[in-house]
């Protein structure tokens, strides 16, 4: 896979975990509490994420990039559809509350908080440009299939509020604002572009600080005693991203390389924090969800570098 590629990815993952260590220390030293971190999460999700999306779309329009953006959307949607089918068929557990958590954890990665900072560090602005597609598909599916899974509903039972959330959320709002600016090659005036850029730059440090804070309070017991958690973690961190690499390999000369690598990076990220949010809100196995998010985040320091380095070597 190439030692150079592995070294590059491992270094960037190490930088992210160093930032997480700051968040970890903030909790241990009581410099932050739950209320303060909740406020940081709101700033990150509601302000920083849309600004990051808009900022990455501040580029001259080219038909080739628009076509690649469309291909990325189709590929990410198909990949998620395959993973949903796998989770539904093979992730089993006698307790429904635990089974639903395991299925959601298998399907949804931390593509926003963990994936985008890494894509930005390794692939630059182009990585974020294509990485946003993964986040948009994530938001659509987590508020449709994921919501129905955790509520025990059919997709047909989605109400107006849920349909509105699918269409209007921080990821899609930023995309809806940024895409027309890209299509029209409109550059924001400096008085707007500069603040948007500064806020976008907060994405990596804030996201890592928040993850580190929550890692400091993690409990791993429920994961260690659940056999299904081992399968979910293996699929999420190793099997799924490697399957994507294998699926993309025959098309490596036809598709944009940065786009493919960005998709693999997002796919290799640990379990999405949304798993815990839904578990808590809808009365599922919260302890298992917290353990899965925390355990896969820690394990990802060992799994993400070789998976991404392999993708860089063969795609």
C-alpha positions as a Markdown table, in Angstrom:
| # | Residue | x | y | z |
|---|---|---|---|---|
| 1 | Unk | 0.0 | 0.0 | 0.0 |
| 2 | Unk | 3.0 | 2.3 | 0.2 |
| 3 | Unk | 4.7 | 3.4 | 3.4 |
| 4 | Unk | 4.5 | 7.0 | 2.3 |
| 5 | Unk | 0.7 | 6.9 | 2.0 |
| 6 | Unk | 0.4 | 5.1 | 5.4 |
| 7 | Unk | 2.7 | 7.6 | 7.0 |
| 8 | Unk | 0.7 | 10.6 | 5.6 |
| 9 | Unk | -2.7 | 9.2 | 6.8 |
| 10 | Unk | -1.4 | 8.0 | 10.2 |
| 11 | Unk | 0.1 | 11.5 | 10.8 |
| 12 | Unk | -3.1 | 13.2 | 10.1 |
| 13 | Unk | -5.1 | 10.8 | 12.2 |
| 14 | Unk | -2.6 | 11.3 | 15.0 |
| 15 | Unk | -3.2 | 15.1 | 14.7 |
| 16 | Unk | -6.9 | 14.6 | 15.1 |
| 17 | Unk | -6.4 | 12.3 | 18.1 |
| 18 | Unk | -4.1 | 14.9 | 19.7 |
| 19 | Unk | -6.9 | 17.4 | 19.4 |
| 20 | Unk | -9.3 | 14.8 | 20.9 |
| 21 | Unk | -6.8 | 14.5 | 23.8 |
| 22 | Unk | -7.4 | 18.2 | 24.6 |
| 23 | Unk | -11.1 | 17.6 | 24.8 |
| 24 | Unk | -10.4 | 14.5 | 27.0 |
| 25 | Unk | -8.3 | 16.7 | 29.3 |
| 26 | Unk | -10.9 | 19.4 | 29.5 |
| 27 | Unk | -13.4 | 17.0 | 30.9 |
| 28 | Unk | -10.9 | 15.4 | 33.4 |
| 29 | Unk | -9.8 | 18.9 | 34.6 |
| 30 | Unk | -13.4 | 20.1 | 34.7 |
| 31 | Unk | -12.7 | 23.0 | 32.3 |
| 32 | Unk | -15.8 | 22.0 | 30.4 |
| 33 | Unk | -19.1 | 20.5 | 31.5 |
| 34 | Unk | -22.0 | 18.9 | 29.6 |
| 35 | Unk | -23.9 | 22.2 | 29.2 |
| 36 | Unk | -20.9 | 24.0 | 27.7 |
| 37 | Unk | -20.2 | 21.1 | 25.3 |
| 38 | Unk | -23.8 | 21.0 | 24.2 |
| 39 | Unk | -23.4 | 24.6 | 23.3 |
| 40 | Unk | -20.3 | 23.8 | 21.3 |
| 41 | Unk | -22.1 | 21.1 | 19.5 |
| 42 | Unk | -24.9 | 23.5 | 18.6 |
| 43 | Unk | -22.4 | 26.0 | 17.2 |
| 44 | Unk | -20.6 | 23.2 | 15.3 |
| 45 | Unk | -23.8 | 21.8 | 13.8 |
| 46 | Unk | -25.9 | 24.9 | 13.2 |
| 47 | Unk | -23.2 | 27.5 | 12.3 |
| 48 | Unk | -19.8 | 25.9 | 11.5 |
| 49 | Unk | -21.1 | 23.0 | 9.3 |
| 50 | Unk | -23.1 | 25.2 | 6.9 |
| 51 | Unk | -20.3 | 27.7 | 6.7 |
| 52 | Unk | -17.9 | 24.9 | 5.8 |
| 53 | Unk | -20.1 | 23.7 | 3.0 |
| 54 | Unk | -20.6 | 27.2 | 1.6 |
| 55 | Unk | -16.9 | 27.9 | 1.8 |
| 56 | Unk | -15.9 | 24.8 | 0.0 |
| 57 | Unk | -18.3 | 25.7 | -2.9 |
| 58 | Unk | -16.6 | 29.0 | -3.4 |
| 59 | Unk | -14.8 | 27.9 | -6.5 |
| 60 | Unk | -15.2 | 28.5 | -10.3 |
| 61 | Unk | -17.8 | 26.3 | -11.9 |
| 62 | Unk | -16.7 | 23.5 | -14.2 |
| 63 | Unk | -19.0 | 20.9 | -15.9 |
| 64 | Unk | -16.5 | 18.2 | -15.0 |
| 65 | Unk | -16.8 | 18.9 | -11.3 |
| 66 | Unk | -20.5 | 19.0 | -11.4 |
| 67 | Unk | -20.6 | 15.7 | -13.2 |
| 68 | Unk | -18.3 | 14.2 | -10.5 |
| 69 | Unk | -20.5 | 15.6 | -7.8 |
| 70 | Unk | -23.5 | 13.8 | -9.3 |
| 71 | Unk | -21.5 | 10.6 | -9.6 |
| 72 | Unk | -20.5 | 10.9 | -6.0 |
| 73 | Unk | -24.1 | 11.3 | -4.9 |
| 74 | Unk | -25.2 | 8.1 | -6.8 |
| 75 | Unk | -22.2 | 6.1 | -5.5 |
| 76 | Unk | -22.8 | 7.1 | -1.9 |
| 77 | Unk | -26.5 | 6.4 | -2.1 |
| 78 | Unk | -25.9 | 3.0 | -3.6 |
| 79 | Unk | -23.3 | 2.2 | -1.0 |
| 80 | Unk | -25.6 | 3.1 | 1.8 |
| 81 | Unk | -28.4 | 1.1 | 0.3 |
| 82 | Unk | -26.2 | -2.0 | 0.2 |
| 83 | Unk | -25.1 | -1.5 | 3.8 |
| 84 | Unk | -28.7 | -1.0 | 4.9 |
| 85 | Unk | -29.6 | -4.3 | 3.2 |
| 86 | Unk | -26.7 | -6.1 | 4.9 |
| 87 | Unk | -27.5 | -4.7 | 8.4 |
| 88 | Unk | -31.2 | -5.6 | 8.1 |
| 89 | Unk | -30.4 | -9.2 | 7.0 |
| 90 | Unk | -27.4 | -10.1 | 9.1 |
| 91 | Unk | -27.2 | -7.8 | 12.2 |
| 92 | Unk | -29.2 | -9.9 | 14.7 |
| 93 | Unk | -29.8 | -9.6 | 18.4 |
| 94 | Unk | -32.6 | -11.1 | 20.6 |
| 95 | Unk | -33.3 | -7.7 | 22.2 |
| 96 | Unk | -34.9 | -5.3 | 19.7 |
| 97 | Unk | -33.5 | -2.2 | 21.5 |
| 98 | Unk | -30.0 | -3.5 | 21.1 |
| 99 | Unk | -30.5 | -4.9 | 17.6 |
| 100 | Unk | -31.7 | -1.5 | 16.3 |
| 101 | Unk | -28.7 | 0.2 | 17.8 |
| 102 | Unk | -26.4 | -2.3 | 16.2 |
| 103 | Unk | -28.0 | -1.9 | 12.8 |
| 104 | Unk | -27.8 | 1.9 | 12.9 |
| 105 | Unk | -24.2 | 1.8 | 14.1 |
| 106 | Unk | -23.3 | -0.5 | 11.2 |
| 107 | Unk | -24.8 | 1.8 | 8.6 |
| 108 | Unk | -23.9 | 5.3 | 9.7 |
| 109 | Unk | -20.4 | 6.6 | 10.1 |
| 110 | Unk | -19.2 | 9.8 | 11.7 |
| 111 | Unk | -18.7 | 11.3 | 8.3 |
| 112 | Unk | -19.2 | 14.9 | 9.5 |
| 113 | Unk | -17.2 | 15.2 | 12.7 |
| 114 | Unk | -14.5 | 12.7 | 11.9 |
| 115 | Unk | -14.6 | 12.3 | 8.1 |
| 116 | Unk | -14.5 | 15.9 | 7.0 |
| 117 | Unk | -11.6 | 17.0 | 9.1 |
| 118 | Unk | -9.6 | 14.1 | 7.9 |
| 119 | Unk | -10.6 | 14.7 | 4.2 |
| 120 | Unk | -9.6 | 18.3 | 4.6 |
| 121 | Unk | -6.2 | 17.4 | 6.1 |
| 122 | Unk | -5.4 | 14.8 | 3.4 |
| 123 | Unk | -7.1 | 16.0 | 0.3 |
| 124 | Unk | -7.6 | 19.7 | 0.9 |
| 125 | Unk | -10.6 | 21.7 | -0.4 |
| 126 | Unk | -11.5 | 19.1 | -3.0 |
| 127 | Unk | -11.8 | 16.5 | -0.3 |
| 128 | Unk | -14.3 | 18.6 | 1.5 |
| 129 | Unk | -16.1 | 19.4 | -1.7 |
| 130 | Unk | -16.9 | 15.8 | -2.4 |
| 131 | Unk | -17.1 | 14.8 | 1.3 |
| 132 | Unk | -20.1 | 17.1 | 1.7 |
| 133 | Unk | -22.0 | 14.7 | -0.6 |
| 134 | Unk | -21.6 | 11.9 | 1.9 |
| 135 | Unk | -22.9 | 14.1 | 4.7 |
| 136 | Unk | -25.9 | 15.2 | 2.7 |
| 137 | Unk | -26.8 | 11.5 | 1.9 |
| 138 | Unk | -26.2 | 10.7 | 5.5 |
| 139 | Unk | -28.6 | 13.4 | 6.7 |
| 140 | Unk | -31.3 | 12.2 | 4.2 |
| 141 | Unk | -31.0 | 8.6 | 5.3 |
| 142 | Unk | -30.5 | 9.1 | 9.0 |
| 143 | Unk | -33.7 | 11.1 | 9.2 |
| 144 | Unk | -35.7 | 8.6 | 7.1 |
| 145 | Unk | -34.5 | 5.0 | 7.4 |
| 146 | Unk | -32.6 | 5.7 | 10.7 |
| 147 | Unk | -35.5 | 7.5 | 12.3 |
| 148 | Unk | -38.0 | 4.8 | 11.3 |
| 149 | Unk | -35.7 | 2.1 | 12.5 |
| 150 | Unk | -35.2 | 3.6 | 16.0 |
| 151 | Unk | -38.9 | 4.5 | 16.2 |
| 152 | Unk | -40.1 | 1.1 | 15.0 |
| 153 | Unk | -42.0 | 2.7 | 12.1 |
| 154 | Unk | -42.2 | 2.0 | 8.4 |
| 155 | Unk | -40.8 | 4.7 | 6.0 |
| 156 | Unk | -44.4 | 5.3 | 4.8 |
| 157 | Unk | -45.3 | 6.5 | 8.3 |
| 158 | Unk | -43.0 | 9.5 | 8.1 |
| 159 | Unk | -44.9 | 12.6 | 9.0 |
| 160 | Unk | -44.5 | 16.2 | 7.6 |
| 161 | Unk | -42.1 | 17.1 | 10.4 |
| 162 | Unk | -39.7 | 14.3 | 9.5 |
| 163 | Unk | -40.0 | 15.0 | 5.8 |
| 164 | Unk | -39.2 | 18.7 | 6.5 |
| 165 | Unk | -36.1 | 17.6 | 8.6 |
| 166 | Unk | -34.9 | 15.4 | 5.8 |
| 167 | Unk | -35.0 | 18.3 | 3.4 |
| 168 | Unk | -34.0 | 21.1 | 5.8 |
| 169 | Unk | -31.0 | 20.4 | 8.1 |
| 170 | Unk | -27.5 | 22.0 | 8.5 |
| 171 | Unk | -25.9 | 19.8 | 5.8 |
| 172 | Unk | -28.6 | 20.3 | 3.2 |
| 173 | Unk | -29.0 | 24.0 | 3.9 |
| 174 | Unk | -25.3 | 24.7 | 3.4 |
| 175 | Unk | -25.5 | 22.6 | 0.2 |
| 176 | Unk | -28.6 | 24.4 | -1.0 |
| 177 | Unk | -26.8 | 27.8 | -0.5 |
| 178 | Unk | -23.4 | 26.7 | -1.7 |
| 179 | Unk | -24.4 | 24.8 | -4.9 |
| 180 | Unk | -26.1 | 27.7 | -6.7 |
| 181 | Unk | -23.0 | 29.9 | -5.8 |
| 182 | Unk | -20.8 | 27.2 | -7.4 |
| 183 | Unk | -23.1 | 26.8 | -10.5 |
| 184 | Unk | -23.1 | 30.5 | -11.1 |
| 185 | Unk | -19.4 | 31.0 | -10.2 |
| 186 | Unk | -20.5 | 33.7 | -7.7 |
| 187 | Unk | -17.8 | 34.8 | -5.3 |
| 188 | Unk | -19.1 | 36.2 | -2.0 |
| 189 | Unk | -17.8 | 39.7 | -1.1 |
| 190 | Unk | -14.9 | 39.7 | 1.3 |
| 191 | Unk | -17.0 | 41.1 | 4.2 |
| 192 | Unk | -19.1 | 37.8 | 4.0 |
| 193 | Unk | -16.5 | 35.4 | 2.6 |
| 194 | Unk | -13.9 | 36.1 | 5.3 |
| 195 | Unk | -16.2 | 35.4 | 8.3 |
| 196 | Unk | -17.6 | 32.3 | 6.6 |
| 197 | Unk | -14.0 | 31.0 | 6.0 |
| 198 | Unk | -13.0 | 31.7 | 9.6 |
| 199 | Unk | -16.1 | 29.9 | 11.0 |
| 200 | Unk | -15.4 | 27.0 | 8.6 |
| 201 | Unk | -11.9 | 26.7 | 10.0 |
| 202 | Unk | -13.3 | 25.9 | 13.4 |
| 203 | Unk | -14.8 | 22.6 | 12.2 |
| 204 | Unk | -11.7 | 20.4 | 12.9 |
| 205 | Unk | -10.7 | 21.7 | 16.3 |
| 206 | Unk | -14.3 | 22.0 | 17.6 |
| 207 | Unk | -15.3 | 18.6 | 16.4 |
| 208 | Unk | -12.3 | 16.9 | 17.9 |
| 209 | Unk | -12.7 | 18.7 | 21.2 |
| 210 | Unk | -16.2 | 17.5 | 21.5 |
| 211 | Unk | -15.4 | 13.9 | 20.6 |
| 212 | Unk | -12.5 | 13.9 | 23.1 |
| 213 | Unk | -14.8 | 15.3 | 25.8 |
| 214 | Unk | -17.3 | 12.5 | 25.3 |
| 215 | Unk | -14.6 | 9.8 | 25.1 |
| 216 | Unk | -13.5 | 10.8 | 28.7 |
| 217 | Unk | -16.8 | 9.7 | 30.0 |
| 218 | Unk | -17.2 | 6.5 | 27.9 |
| 219 | Unk | -18.1 | 3.1 | 29.3 |
| 220 | Unk | -17.0 | 0.1 | 27.3 |
| 221 | Unk | -18.6 | -2.7 | 29.3 |
| 222 | Unk | -21.8 | -3.0 | 27.2 |
| 223 | Unk | -19.8 | -3.4 | 24.0 |
| 224 | Unk | -17.4 | -6.0 | 25.4 |
| 225 | Unk | -20.3 | -8.2 | 26.5 |
| 226 | Unk | -22.3 | -7.9 | 23.2 |
| 227 | Unk | -21.2 | -10.3 | 20.5 |
| 228 | Unk | -23.2 | -8.4 | 17.9 |
| 229 | Unk | -21.1 | -5.2 | 18.7 |
| 230 | Unk | -18.0 | -7.0 | 17.4 |
| 231 | Unk | -19.6 | -7.7 | 14.0 |
| 232 | Unk | -21.0 | -4.1 | 13.8 |
| 233 | Unk | -17.6 | -2.6 | 14.6 |
| 234 | Unk | -15.8 | -4.8 | 12.1 |
| 235 | Unk | -18.2 | -4.0 | 9.3 |
| 236 | Unk | -18.2 | -0.3 | 10.1 |
| 237 | Unk | -14.4 | 0.1 | 10.4 |
| 238 | Unk | -13.0 | -2.6 | 8.1 |
| 239 | Unk | -15.3 | -4.7 | 5.9 |
| 240 | Unk | -17.5 | -1.9 | 4.5 |
| 241 | Unk | -14.7 | 0.5 | 3.4 |
| 242 | Unk | -12.6 | -2.3 | 2.0 |
| 243 | Unk | -15.7 | -3.5 | 0.1 |
| 244 | Unk | -16.0 | 0.0 | -1.3 |
| 245 | Unk | -12.4 | -0.1 | -2.4 |
| 246 | Unk | -13.0 | -3.4 | -4.2 |
| 247 | Unk | -16.2 | -2.0 | -5.8 |
| 248 | Unk | -14.5 | 1.1 | -7.0 |
| 249 | Unk | -11.3 | -0.6 | -8.3 |
| 250 | Unk | -12.6 | -1.6 | -11.7 |
| 251 | Unk | -13.7 | 2.1 | -12.3 |
| 252 | Unk | -10.5 | 3.7 | -11.1 |
| 253 | Unk | -9.6 | 5.0 | -14.6 |
| 254 | Unk | -13.0 | 6.4 | -15.2 |
| 255 | Unk | -13.8 | 8.1 | -11.9 |
| 256 | Unk | -12.2 | 11.1 | -10.2 |
| 257 | Unk | -9.5 | 9.8 | -7.8 |
| 258 | Unk | -10.1 | 12.4 | -5.1 |
| 259 | Unk | -13.8 | 11.7 | -5.1 |
| 260 | Unk | -13.3 | 8.0 | -4.7 |
| 261 | Unk | -10.7 | 8.4 | -1.9 |
| 262 | Unk | -13.0 | 10.9 | -0.1 |
| 263 | Unk | -15.9 | 8.4 | -0.2 |
| 264 | Unk | -13.7 | 5.6 | 1.2 |
| 265 | Unk | -12.4 | 8.0 | 4.0 |
| 266 | Unk | -16.0 | 8.9 | 5.0 |
| 267 | Unk | -17.0 | 5.2 | 4.9 |
| 268 | Unk | -14.0 | 4.2 | 7.2 |
| 269 | Unk | -15.0 | 6.7 | 10.0 |
| 270 | Unk | -16.3 | 5.3 | 13.3 |
| 271 | Unk | -19.9 | 5.0 | 14.4 |
| 272 | Unk | -22.0 | 8.2 | 14.1 |
| 273 | Unk | -22.8 | 10.0 | 17.3 |
| 274 | Unk | -26.4 | 10.3 | 16.0 |
| 275 | Unk | -26.7 | 6.6 | 17.0 |
| 276 | Unk | -26.6 | 7.6 | 20.7 |
| 277 | Unk | -28.8 | 10.7 | 20.1 |
| 278 | Unk | -31.6 | 8.5 | 18.6 |
| 279 | Unk | -31.1 | 5.7 | 21.2 |
| 280 | Unk | -31.6 | 8.2 | 24.0 |
| 281 | Unk | -34.5 | 10.0 | 22.4 |
| 282 | Unk | -36.4 | 6.8 | 21.5 |
| 283 | Unk | -35.7 | 4.5 | 24.4 |
| 284 | Unk | -33.2 | 2.1 | 22.8 |
| 285 | Unk | -30.0 | 0.7 | 24.4 |
| 286 | Unk | -28.2 | 3.9 | 25.2 |
| 287 | Unk | -25.2 | 2.3 | 27.0 |
| 288 | Unk | -24.5 | 0.1 | 24.0 |
| 289 | Unk | -24.7 | 3.0 | 21.6 |
| 290 | Unk | -22.3 | 5.1 | 23.7 |
| 291 | Unk | -19.9 | 2.2 | 24.0 |
| 292 | Unk | -20.0 | 1.6 | 20.2 |
| 293 | Unk | -19.4 | 5.2 | 19.3 |
| 294 | Unk | -16.5 | 5.5 | 21.8 |
| 295 | Unk | -14.9 | 2.1 | 21.1 |
| 296 | Unk | -15.0 | 2.5 | 17.3 |
| 297 | Unk | -13.6 | 6.0 | 17.6 |
| 298 | Unk | -10.6 | 4.7 | 19.6 |
| 299 | Unk | -10.2 | 1.7 | 17.2 |
| 300 | Unk | -10.3 | 4.0 | 14.2 |
| 301 | Unk | -6.8 | 5.3 | 15.0 |
| 302 | Unk | -5.6 | 1.8 | 14.0 |
| 303 | Unk | -8.0 | 1.0 | 11.2 |
| 304 | Unk | -8.4 | 4.3 | 9.2 |
| 305 | Unk | -4.7 | 4.7 | 8.3 |
| 306 | Unk | -4.2 | 1.3 | 6.6 |
| 307 | Unk | -7.6 | 1.3 | 4.9 |
| 308 | Unk | -7.2 | 4.8 | 3.5 |
| 309 | Unk | -3.5 | 4.2 | 2.6 |
| 310 | Unk | -4.6 | 1.0 | 0.7 |
| 311 | Unk | -7.3 | 3.0 | -1.2 |
| 312 | Unk | -4.6 | 5.6 | -2.1 |
| 313 | Unk | -2.4 | 2.9 | -3.4 |
| 314 | Unk | -4.9 | 1.1 | -5.6 |
| 315 | Unk | -7.4 | 3.7 | -6.7 |
